[in-house]
């Protein structure tokens, strides 16, 4: 048990509670370093049949990784006042934690109530079961801070139906429960008021049978319809506008679409980092044909490249520190972001610095 993450066993369950409610349970490096060895221990413990992860409070499951701390570490290094190690270690260790969840040998059940963004998506999407509530606010808003949808976004976003993942990854649009079910992020919808009873039912379940089937049965008893997904009504337009290899072509398609929705989406994209948009689209297109380990190897390279650029620091200051939402992107236009600049961000790291996951 630490102040920021609580770890306990309840009968056959290993239970994780992200415990930074005032920070919307944002994931920091210390939490990662507590979680990883405990999950490894539960993975092999005969007494733990399944793992449940939840967030403290009623506002958020996890609002993301602590990118502000990453920014501060790298900014100190740039000023000659530190080695920037926290910034590099955070992404490396976060990716390793996500990979552990992705390959976890037992049911891994995320109870996603409230805000779930960035690092929170990484803690949930890779598990076997994602239970969402009516309070869900799901998003990958990284292009607004000059980077890309990390934590495996290059793997799971291209596997959403059609071009929905491209739309969500470029725009950072928010999803509720119905949309989360529609794209495949969520596996079940359970009202927030019933989560304590659901946890009790999982704790009391008879796990002498096939464990996955037992979990499926309990969740099915609590699951309820979430209604019609708003994304369904936009799916054809999203397909027309986002099925392109260049961000410039996406913007032109939105102009041709001519609707109020298309105008709003185009306005959103023009506020994002031009470099972040181009790197993101390149990642999503490559990710369709790659395995999960191959994708996260690319993503770690991108994380190192993008967080060393001025756009990341501009984005953090504008969105999280000064909160005026008007970063000065460099380059400031899509036309200035060359193909060579994008390719450079994907370049292999020096020997010994690559992320290696089995």
C-alpha positions in Angstrom: 0.0 0.0 0.0 1.2 3.5 -0.9 -0.5 6.9 -0.8 -1.1 6.9 -4.5 -2.1 3.3 -5.2 -3.8 0.8 -2.9 -3.2 -2.9 -3.4 -5.1 -5.6 -1.6 -6.6 -9.1 -2.0 -10.2 -9.7 -1.5 -10.8 -13.4 -1.6 -9.9 -14.6 -5.1 -9.3 -11.1 -6.4 -6.3 -8.9 -6.5 -7.7 -5.3 -6.2 -5.9 -2.2 -7.4 -7.3 1.2 -6.5 -5.6 4.2 -8.1 -5.7 6.7 -5.2 -5.0 10.2 -6.4 -8.6 11.5 -6.6 -7.5 15.2 -6.4 -5.3 14.6 -9.4 -8.0 12.6 -11.1 -5.9 9.5 -10.4 -3.3 10.5 -12.9 -0.6 7.8 -13.3 2.9 8.7 -12.1 6.2 6.8 -12.2 6.0 5.8 -8.6 2.6 4.2 -9.1 3.9 2.3 -12.1 6.8 1.0 -10.0 4.4 -0.2 -7.3 1.9 -1.8 -9.8 4.3 -3.7 -12.0 5.8 -6.1 -9.4 2.5 -6.7 -7.7 0.8 -7.6 -11.0 3.7 -10.0 -11.7 3.2 -11.6 -8.3 -0.6 -11.9 -8.8 -0.1 -13.4 -12.3 1.6 -16.5 -10.8 -0.2 -16.7 -7.4 -2.6 -19.6 -7.2 -4.7 -17.7 -4.7 -5.5 -14.8 -7.1 -7.9 -15.9 -9.8 -8.6 -12.4 -11.3 -7.4 -8.8 -11.0 -9.7 -5.7 -10.7 -8.5 -2.1 -11.2 -10.5 1.0 -10.3 -10.1 4.6 -9.6 -10.8 6.4 -6.3 -13.5 9.0 -6.1 -16.4 9.6 -8.5 -14.7 11.8 -11.1 -12.1 9.7 -12.8 -10.8 6.2 -13.4 -7.5 7.7 -14.5 -7.2 11.0 -16.4 -3.8 10.1 -18.0 -0.1 9.8 -17.4 1.6 12.5 -15.4 3.0 14.2 -18.5 3.5 17.4 -16.6 6.2 15.7 -14.5 7.7 14.4 -17.8 7.7 17.9 -19.2 9.3 19.4 -16.1 12.0 16.7 -16.0 12.9 17.3 -19.7 12.7 21.1 -19.3 15.2 20.9 -16.4 17.6 18.8 -18.5 17.3 21.3 -21.4 18.2 24.1 -18.9 21.3 22.1 -17.7 19.7 21.4 -14.3 19.0 17.7 -14.6 19.5 14.5 -16.6 15.9 14.2 -17.8 15.8 10.6 -16.7 12.3 10.7 -15.2 10.9 11.7 -18.6 12.6 8.8 -20.4 12.0 6.3 -17.6 8.3 7.1 -17.4 7.5 6.1 -20.9 9.7 3.0 -20.9 8.2 1.7 -17.6 4.7 2.7 -18.6 5.0 0.7 -21.8 6.3 -2.3 -19.9 3.4 -2.1 -17.5 0.9 -1.9 -20.4 2.6 -5.0 -22.0 2.2 -6.9 -18.8 -1.5 -6.1 -18.8 -1.8 -6.9 -22.5 -0.3 -10.4 -21.9 -1.8 -11.0 -18.4 -2.7 -14.7 -18.0 -5.8 -14.1 -15.9 -8.9 -12.0 -16.2 -8.0 -8.3 -15.8 -11.1 -6.3 -15.1 -11.0 -2.5 -15.3 -14.0 -0.7 -13.7 -13.8 2.5 -15.7 -16.0 5.1 -14.0 -15.6 8.8 -15.1 -12.7 10.3 -17.0 -10.4 7.9 -18.7 -7.7 9.4 -21.0 -4.2 8.6 -22.2 -2.4 6.5 -19.5 -5.8 5.5 -18.1 -6.7 4.0 -21.4 -3.4 2.1 -21.3 -4.3 0.6 -17.9 -7.6 -0.6 -19.1 -7.8 -1.3 -22.9 -5.1 -4.0 -22.7 -7.0 -6.0 -20.1 -9.6 -8.8 -20.8 -12.6 -6.9 -19.5 -13.4 -3.2 -19.6 -16.6 -2.2 -17.6 -17.7 1.4 -18.2 -20.4 3.4 -16.5 -22.7 6.2 -17.6 -20.2 8.7 -16.3 -17.5 7.6 -18.8 -15.5 10.3 -20.6 -13.0 8.4 -22.8 -10.5 10.2 -25.0 -6.9 10.1 -26.4 -6.2 13.9 -26.6 -2.5 13.8 -27.2 -2.3 15.8 -30.4 -3.4 18.8 -28.4 -0.1 18.6 -26.5 2.1 18.0 -29.5 2.5 14.2 -29.3 0.5 11.2 -30.4 -1.9 8.6 -29.0 0.5 6.5 -27.1 0.0 3.5 -24.6 -0.7 1.3 -27.6 -2.9 3.7 -29.5 -1.1 2.7 -32.7 -2.3 -0.8 -32.2 -5.9 -0.5 -30.8 -7.1 2.6 -32.7 -6.6 1.1 -36.2 -8.6 -1.9 -35.0 -11.7 0.1 -34.3 -14.4 -0.1 -37.0 -13.6 1.7 -40.2 -11.9 5.0 -39.7 -13.3 5.7 -36.2 -9.9 5.2 -34.6 -8.3 7.6 -37.0 -11.0 10.2 -36.2 -10.6 9.7 -32.4 -6.8 9.7 -32.5 -6.4 12.8 -34.6 -9.2 14.9 -33.0 -9.1 13.7 -29.4 -12.9 13.5 -29.5 -14.6 12.2 -26.3 -16.7 9.1 -26.1 -19.4 8.1 -23.6 -20.4 4.5 -22.7 -22.4 3.8 -25.9 -19.6 4.9 -28.2 -17.0 3.0 -26.1 -19.0 -0.2 -26.6 -19.5 0.6 -30.3 -15.8 1.0 -31.1 -14.8 -2.0 -29.0 -13.0 -0.3 -26.1 -15.7 -1.4 -23.6 -16.9 -4.9 -23.1 -19.7 -4.2 -20.6 -21.8 -1.2 -19.3 -22.8 -1.2 -15.7 -24.4 1.7 -13.9 -21.9 3.4 -11.4 -24.3 2.8 -8.5 -23.9 -1.0 -9.1 -20.1 -1.2 -9.1 -19.8 -2.0 -5.4 -22.3 -4.8 -5.8 -20.4 -6.0 -8.9 -17.2 -6.1 -7.0 -18.8 -8.0 -4.1 -20.2 -10.5 -6.7 -16.8 -11.1 -8.2 -15.3 -11.6 -4.8 -18.0 -14.1 -3.9 -17.9 -16.0 -7.2 -17.1 -19.7 -7.3 -13.9 -19.8 -9.3 -13.6 -23.6 -9.4 -14.7 -23.6 -13.0 -13.1 -22.0 -16.0 -12.1 -18.6 -14.7 -12.8 -16.5 -17.8 -16.3 -18.0 -18.0 -17.0 -17.2 -14.3 -16.0 -13.6 -14.8 -18.1 -13.4 -18.0 -21.1 -14.8 -16.2 -20.9 -12.3 -13.3 -20.5 -9.3 -15.6 -23.4 -10.4 -17.8 -25.7 -10.4 -14.7 -24.8 -6.7 -14.1 -24.5 -5.4 -17.6 -27.1 -3.1 -19.1 -27.7 -1.5 -22.5 -26.0 1.9 -22.9 -28.2 3.2 -25.7 -27.4 4.3 -29.2 -23.9 5.3 -30.0 -23.6 8.9 -31.3 -20.7 7.7 -33.5 -23.0 5.4 -35.4 -24.8 8.4 -37.0 -21.4 9.9 -38.0 -19.7 6.7 -39.2 -20.3 7.2 -42.9 -19.1 10.8 -42.9 -16.1 9.8 -40.8 -15.2 7.1 -43.3 -15.4 9.6 -46.2 -13.3 12.2 -44.5 -10.7 10.2 -42.6 -9.8 7.4 -45.1 -6.8 9.3 -46.4 -3.0 9.0 -46.1 -2.3 12.7 -45.6 -3.7 15.1 -43.0 -4.1 17.8 -45.7 -6.4 15.4 -47.6 -8.5 14.8 -44.4 -9.0 18.6 -44.0 -10.0 19.0 -47.7 -12.5 16.1 -47.4 -14.0 17.9 -44.4 -14.4 21.0 -46.5 -16.1 19.0 -49.2 -18.4 17.3 -46.6 -19.9 20.8 -46.0 -21.8 20.0 -42.8 -21.7 21.8 -39.4 -20.1 18.7 -37.9 -17.4 18.7 -40.6 -16.7 22.4 -40.0 -16.4 21.8 -36.2 -14.0 18.9 -36.7 -11.9 20.8 -39.1 -11.7 23.7 -36.6 -10.6 21.2 -34.0 -7.8 19.8 -36.2 -6.5 23.2 -37.0 -5.9 23.8 -33.3 -3.7 20.7 -32.9 0.0 20.3 -33.4 0.7 19.9 -37.1 3.7 17.7 -36.3 1.6 15.7 -33.8 -1.2 15.2 -36.4 1.2 14.0 -39.1 3.1 11.6 -36.8 -0.2 10.3 -35.5 -1.7 9.5 -38.9 1.6 7.8 -40.0 1.5 5.7 -36.8 -2.1 4.7 -37.3 -1.6 3.6 -40.9 1.5 1.6 -40.0 -0.1 0.0 -37.0 -2.8 -1.7 -39.0 -0.2 -4.2 -40.3 1.9 -4.6 -37.2 1.8 -6.8 -34.1 1.4 -5.2 -30.7 5.1 -5.5 -29.8 6.1 -4.0 -33.1 3.7 -1.1 -32.6 4.9 -0.2 -29.1 8.5 -0.4 -30.2 7.6 2.4 -32.8 5.7 4.3 -30.1 8.6 4.4 -27.7 10.8 5.9 -30.5 8.1 8.4 -31.1 7.7 9.2 -27.4 11.4 10.0 -27.2 11.3 12.0 -30.4 8.1 14.0 -29.7 8.9 14.8 -26.0 12.2 16.3 -27.1 10.5 18.8 -29.4 9.3 22.2 -28.5 5.7 21.3 -29.4 5.4 19.0 -26.4 6.6 21.7 -24.0 4.4 24.3 -25.7 1.4 22.0 -25.5 1.9 21.2 -21.8 2.3 24.9 -20.9 -0.8 25.9 -22.9 -3.1 23.1 -21.9 -2.0 22.1 -18.4 0.1 24.9 -16.9 -1.1 28.3 -18.1 -4.4 26.7 -19.5 -4.9 29.3 -22.2 -5.1 26.7 -24.9 -3.0 28.7 -27.4 0.3 26.9 -28.0 2.8 28.2 -30.5 3.4 25.2 -32.6 6.7 24.7 -34.4 6.3 24.1 -37.3 3.1 26.1 -37.3 1.5 24.6 -40.5 1.0 21.2 -42.0 2.9 22.2 -45.1 6.0 22.9 -43.1 6.0 19.3 -41.6 7.9 17.4 -44.2 7.9 13.6 -44.8 11.5 13.5 -43.8 10.7 15.1 -40.4 8.1 12.5 -39.8 10.4 9.6 -40.8 13.1 10.9 -38.5 10.7 10.5 -35.5 10.4 6.8 -36.4 14.2 6.3 -36.6 15.6 3.4 -34.5 17.2 4.5 -31.2 20.9 3.9 -30.4 21.9 0.4 -29.3 20.6 -0.4 -25.8 18.0 2.3 -25.8 15.2 0.6 -27.8 12.1 -0.7 -25.9 12.1 -4.5 -26.0 8.9 -6.4 -25.1 8.4 -10.1 -25.6 
